[in-house]
């Protein structure tokens, strides 16, 4: 099949007509030519409308920590700061604001360890933080001071200390010489011995002489005998089983409980 100068093939008049074949061959030739000889890019078309946002993707894993970068250069020195003079302390900020409503640059007061300074920008007392630093390390032990003068002796005796432990027994000493006999000691108080058994009854002795007649006794008191109900007479004997004397008894009466 003959070709044109650009490489496009075309059928001869003598070829059997076959339109699909000829169109296919022409399309292949055009495609090959355009691929080998692309034309200049055309102007950009207008931007199309934004498409809808896609769904949020899953979070990726954290990347490895990068190496520390080099230190940056030192910045320029700042301006000279304003000196602060601590003028006193207050219990609260309200107390400070009441006592000193307007301060001056460099004025400062302590409130609970925090330093409040007067700001010329905000015209107010500003807390700049705690000015007490951390506890420092313990310093070395200082040298021993000179011995002070002895104090006067106390006139008040101190308390007695506890008794010390008994010391060990010392060795036995040599036998001393015989001493002279001392005087007799007083008689000791001995304990009385137990009474002995009663002895047998001795024989009856002879009858002694009659003794003198004794003096007459005093007149007796007449006593009336009652069963516990007759209380009309004095000096009576009452008896019952109740344990309670009957009423009407008087001095000199006898009561028998049985």
Secondary structure, DSSP 8 states (H G I E B T S, - for coil): --B-TTS-B---TTS---HHHHHHHHHHHHHHHHHHS-----------------------------------------------EEEEE-SSHHHHHHH-SS--TTEEEEETTEEEEEETTTTEEEEEEE------------------------SS-------------------------------------------------------------------EE-SS---SSSSEEEEESSSS--TT--TT-EEEE-
